Amino acid sequence: METHFNESELAACVRRELEQYFKDLDGEPPAGIYEMVLNCVEKPLLEVILDRAGSNQSRAAEWLGINRNTLRKKMQQHGIK
């Protein structure tokens, strides 16, 4: 069974939301977009991966391709226990 991650669908979703964000600004200058988008994507990513890894931080970090200490830091930043 071949599985795949639909990168183009995720990118299209982010693009749609950013376009709506700019429309909602109604000409006001944006602020902190990069951090806003990362926070919106990173927290659910970490939550899903940790859930799938059975809360095993070493396994989750391996799947994410990051150091376990980096994972712990990101969990703390997002209030994930």
C-alpha positions as CSV (number, residue, x, y, z in Angstrom):
1,M,0.0,0.0,0.0
2,E,1.5,3.3,-1.1
3,T,0.8,6.4,1.1
4,H,1.6,9.9,0.3
5,F,1.4,13.4,1.8
6,N,-0.5,15.8,-0.4
7,E,1.9,18.8,-0.2
8,S,0.1,20.7,-2.8
9,E,-3.2,20.5,-0.9
10,L,-1.6,21.7,2.3
11,A,0.1,24.6,0.4
12,A,-3.2,25.5,-1.3
13,C,-4.9,25.6,2.2
14,V,-2.2,27.9,3.6
15,R,-2.3,30.1,0.5
16,R,-6.2,30.4,0.8
17,E,-6.0,31.3,4.4
18,L,-3.2,33.9,3.8
19,E,-5.2,35.5,1.0
20,Q,-8.2,35.7,3.3
21,Y,-6.0,37.2,6.0
22,F,-4.9,39.9,3.7
23,K,-8.5,40.6,2.6
24,D,-9.5,40.8,6.3
25,L,-6.7,43.4,6.9
26,D,-8.5,45.7,4.5
27,G,-5.3,47.6,3.7
28,E,-3.8,47.6,7.2
29,P,-0.2,46.5,7.3
30,P,0.4,42.9,8.3
31,A,2.6,42.0,11.3
32,G,4.4,38.8,12.3
33,I,3.0,36.7,9.5
34,Y,5.9,34.2,9.5
35,E,5.6,33.4,13.2
36,M,1.8,33.3,13.0
37,V,1.8,30.7,10.2
38,L,4.5,28.6,11.9
39,N,2.5,28.6,15.1
40,C,-0.7,27.7,13.4
41,V,0.9,24.7,11.6
42,E,3.5,23.6,14.1
43,K,1.2,22.9,17.1
44,P,-1.2,20.6,15.4
45,L,1.8,18.9,13.6
46,L,3.4,18.2,17.0
47,E,0.1,17.0,18.5
48,V,-0.6,14.6,15.7
49,I,2.9,13.2,15.6
50,L,3.1,12.8,19.4
51,D,-0.3,11.0,19.4
52,R,0.7,8.7,16.5
53,A,4.0,8.0,18.3
54,G,2.2,7.0,21.5
55,S,3.6,10.1,23.3
56,N,7.1,8.6,22.7
57,Q,9.2,11.8,22.3
58,S,12.2,10.0,20.9
59,R,10.1,8.4,18.2
60,A,8.2,11.6,17.5
61,A,11.5,13.6,17.2
62,E,12.9,10.9,14.8
63,W,9.8,11.0,12.6
64,L,10.0,14.8,12.5
65,G,13.7,14.8,11.8
66,I,14.6,17.0,14.7
67,N,16.5,16.5,18.0
68,R,14.5,15.3,21.0
69,N,15.5,18.5,22.9
70,T,14.3,20.6,20.1
71,L,11.0,18.7,20.2
72,R,10.7,19.3,24.0
73,K,11.4,23.0,23.5
74,K,8.7,23.3,20.8
75,M,6.3,21.3,23.0
76,Q,6.9,23.8,25.9
77,Q,6.5,26.8,23.5
78,H,3.1,25.4,22.4
79,G,1.9,24.3,25.9
80,I,1.9,20.6,24.9
81,K,2.5,18.1,27.7
